[in-house]
Amino acid sequence: MKFIGFIVAVVAAAASTLAQAQNISIATGGTGGVYYPLGGGMAAVLSKYVTGLQATAEVTGGSVANLQLIGTGKPYIAMTMVDAGLDAYKGQDKFTGKPVPVRTLMVMYPNRMHVVSIEGTGVTKMSDLKGKRVSTGSGGSATEVMAFRVIEAAGLDKDKDMRRERLGVAESVNALKDRKIDAFFWVGGLPTAAVTDLASTPGVKIKMIDHDNLVAAMNKKYGNLYVQDRIPKDTYRGMEADNKQATVMNLLVAHQNMDDKTAYSIVKAVFEHLDELIRVHGEAQNFKLENQKTAAAGGIPWHPGAAKYYAERGVKLN
């Protein structure tokens, strides 16, 4: 009888542990970008090293959709570009009247704006987009947010000056291969798998359109969120020179109501097991403690749980 009682106690304890286990989804992006594979790697790390946490990566439309998921209050953490995150926090642009109580967990890696075309379309500079068929990113993506700002800074009208499609990066690549569009916008890490696929396609010569000269106008209107940057010419096959472009940082964010212990544990697991994430995608090499700065977060408040971890590591956020 004592043995049976012991078994019952063990089963009850196991059931209690399962009941307390927390399931969390990581809102990422499309399968052709960097967010999704990195999110998958992060889910594996969190599930392995955070006691009682089971994480899964979820395919989404991108930053805007991810922030909307955070706004539901359901158990999500999300990847987002700073500009979309700030809009959500302030309740402006795509979040007008619907602010999201978002908090920063960590600054991840720089997101490079790609303005991509191929030889034969007649697109070699931003002004050439006038009258062309252009994808500005999937609906619900931060690519779309930033693309509109680049187009505006170039003196073009996104609705009147081009025939606009709303395609994710993988779909944009296929449409460009099939000559259904002439160019597309994509903001992501390096290298982006879908763009690598385009550049490696036989008979296709990629054209990366410079636009770093537009950063000053973008920052003047939207705040100092963007920097002039370069995509090295050896990133994608066929590039003849470095692509001079605009870059914005990526964040990992959560709802303000996430408990401090969970937020702390998530950040701790990521930084203590970076080697596993780097094996998934090289952009994880840019997950650095020295990048955790208030300016890099664009004015979105830090989650107290995350701030506690950084304080323990000697990182001053303010």
URUR-V810365 format. One record per residue. N is the residue number from 1. PHI is phi in whole degrees, 0 to 359 (NA if undefined). OMEGA is omega as a letter, one per 20 degrees, with the letter a starting at -180 (NA if undefined). NEAR is the number of other ideal C-beta (glycine too) atoms within 12 Angstrom. Layout:
# URUR-V810365
N:PHI:OMEGA:NEAR / N:PHI:OMEGA:NEAR
This chain:
# URUR-V810365
1:NA:r:7 / 2:297:a:8 / 3:297:r:9 / 4:298:r:10 / 5:297:r:11 / 6:297:r:12 / 7:298:r:13 / 8:300:a:14 / 9:295:r:14 / 10:297:r:14 / 11:299:a:14 / 12:296:r:14 / 13:295:r:14 / 14:296:r:14 / 15:296:r:13 / 16:295:r:13 / 17:297:r:15 / 18:296:a:14 / 19:296:a:12 / 20:274:a:14 / 21:300:a:18 / 22:254:r:27 / 23:264:r:23 / 24:223:r:36 / 25:255:r:31 / 26:256:r:42 / 27:282:a:45 / 28:244:a:41 / 29:188:r:47 / 30:282:a:40 / 31:289:a:27 / 32:272:a:36 / 33:259:a:46 / 34:260:a:44 / 35:307:a:52 / 36:294:r:36 / 37:297:r:34 / 38:295:r:40 / 39:296:r:43 / 40:296:r:30 / 41:296:r:34 / 42:294:r:48 / 43:300:r:35 / 44:295:r:26 / 45:296:a:34 / 46:294:r:39 / 47:295:a:28 / 48:279:a:19 / 49:247:r:24 / 50:258:a:30 / 51:301:r:17 / 52:81:a:21 / 53:245:r:33 / 54:241:a:22 / 55:246:r:34 / 56:226:r:24 / 57:270:a:33 / 58:240:r:31 / 59:290:a:28 / 60:220:r:34 / 61:281:r:37 / 62:122:a:50 / 63:304:a:52 / 64:297:r:39 / 65:299:r:38 / 66:297:r:44 / 67:293:r:47 / 68:296:r:32 / 69:294:r:34 / 70:302:a:45 / 71:296:r:30 / 72:288:a:20 / 73:82:r:16 / 74:284:a:20 / 75:289:r:28 / 76:232:q:39 / 77:241:a:50 / 78:215:r:51 / 79:265:a:57 / 80:206:r:58 / 81:282:a:52 / 82:303:a:44 / 83:297:r:48 / 84:293:r:51 / 85:297:r:50 / 86:292:r:38 / 87:301:a:36 / 88:295:a:43 / 89:298:a:33 / 90:274:a:26 / 91:71:a:18 / 92:230:a:20 / 93:55:a:27 / 94:291:a:31 / 95:246:a:29 / 96:304:r:12 / 97:79:a:11 / 98:224:r:21 / 99:296:a:23 / 100:249:r:39 / 101:283:a:25 / 102:272:r:46 / 103:227:a:37 / 104:278:r:46 / 105:264:r:50 / 106:197:r:48 / 107:273:a:40 / 108:267:a:45 / 109:217:r:35 / 110:286:r:34 / 111:256:a:46 / 112:262:r:44 / 113:286:r:53 / 114:256:r:49 / 115:249:a:46 / 116:243:r:53 / 117:220:r:42 / 118:223:r:33 / 119:299:r:23 / 120:105:r:17 / 121:270:a:29 / 122:85:a:20 / 123:258:r:31 / 124:232:r:23 / 125:212:a:23 / 126:303:a:35 / 127:295:r:22 / 128:289:r:24 / 129:289:a:38 / 130:297:r:23 / 131:83:a:19 / 132:262:r:32 / 133:266:a:27 / 134:228:r:43 / 135:266:a:40 / 136:253:r:43 / 137:103:a:47 / 138:291:r:35 / 139:298:a:26 / 140:89:a:28 / 141:251:r:47 / 142:285:r:50 / 143:304:a:51 / 144:297:r:41 / 145:302:a:45 / 146:287:r:47 / 147:301:r:49 / 148:300:a:35 / 149:287:r:38 / 150:295:a:43 / 151:299:r:38 / 152:299:a:24 / 153:295:r:27 / 154:279:r:33 / 155:81:r:18 / 156:251:r:29 / 157:257:a:16 / 158:298:a:29 / 159:262:a:13 / 160:262:a:12 / 161:265:a:22 / 162:206:r:30 / 163:268:a:21 / 164:258:r:30 / 165:248:r:28 / 166:239:a:28 / 167:241:r:36 / 168:291:a:38 / 169:295:r:44 / 170:295:r:30 / 171:292:r:30 / 172:297:r:46 / 173:299:r:38 / 174:297:a:23 / 175:293:r:29 / 176:291:r:42 / 177:301:a:28 / 178:274:r:17 / 179:61:r:19 / 180:274:r:21 / 181:227:a:32 / 182:255:a:33 / 183:194:r:47 / 184:211:r:52 / 185:257:r:48 / 186:205:r:53 / 187:244:a:53 / 188:193:a:51 / 189:279:a:42 / 190:243:i:36 / 191:278:r:31 / 192:271:a:43 / 193:304:a:30 / 194:294:r:39 / 195:289:r:44 / 196:301:r:30 / 197:299:r:25 / 198:299:a:41 / 199:295:a:35 / 200:266:a:19 / 201:286:r:22 / 202:303:r:11 / 203:83:a:14 / 204:246:r:27 / 205:241:a:23 / 206:287:r:41 / 207:232:r:33 / 208:261:a:43 / 209:268:r:41 / 210:293:r:33 / 211:204:a:43 / 212:296:r:30 / 213:292:a:21 / 214:267:a:33 / 215:299:a:29 / 216:301:r:17 / 217:293:r:22 / 218:296:a:33 / 219:290:r:22 / 220:298:a:15 / 221:271:a:19 / 222:248:a:32 / 223:97:a:20 / 224:280:a:21 / 225:258:a:36 / 226:242:r:38 / 227:228:r:24 / 228:286:a:26 / 229:212:r:26 / 230:220:r:24 / 231:263:a:38 / 232:302:a:17 / 233:294:r:18 / 234:270:a:17 / 235:289:a:28 / 236:232:a:35 / 237:302:r:20 / 238:94:r:26 / 239:292:a:30 / 240:269:a:17 / 241:203:r:19 / 242:301:r:20 / 243:269:a:34 / 244:273:a:27 / 245:215:a:40 / 246:257:a:43 / 247:234:r:36 / 248:224:a:45 / 249:276:r:45 / 250:257:r:47 / 251:237:r:49 / 252:253:a:49 / 253:230:r:47 / 254:214:r:47 / 255:285:a:34 / 256:300:a:27 / 257:275:r:22 / 258:300:a:34 / 259:293:a:22 / 260:299:a:22 / 261:297:a:21 / 262:295:r:34 / 263:300:r:36 / 264:300:a:31 / 265:294:r:34 / 266:297:a:42 / 267:295:r:47 / 268:299:a:29 / 269:297:a:35 / 270:297:a:43 / 271:287:a:34 / 272:273:a:23 / 273:226:a:26 / 274:300:a:30 / 275:301:r:15 / 276:289:r:25 / 277:285:r:35 / 278:297:r:22 / 279:293:r:17 / 280:281:r:28 / 281:205:a:31 / 282:299:a:22 / 283:296:r:33 / 284:295:r:32 / 285:297:a:20 / 286:271:r:29 / 287:283:a:39 / 288:233:r:24 / 289:299:a:26 / 290:291:r:16 / 291:274:a:26 / 292:277:a:35 / 293:231:a:23 / 294:303:a:20 / 295:298:a:19 / 296:294:r:33 / 297:278:r:38 / 298:69:r:34 / 299:98:r:24 / 300:281:a:42 / 301:300:r:27 / 302:277:r:38 / 303:288:a:38 / 304:304:r:25 / 305:296:r:30 / 306:293:a:42 / 307:300:r:27 / 308:297:r:24 / 309:298:a:31 / 310:296:r:33 / 311:298:r:19 / 312:294:r:16 / 313:268:r:21 / 314:80:r:11 / 315:265:r:25 / 316:265:a:14 / 317:278:a:28 / 318:248:NA:13
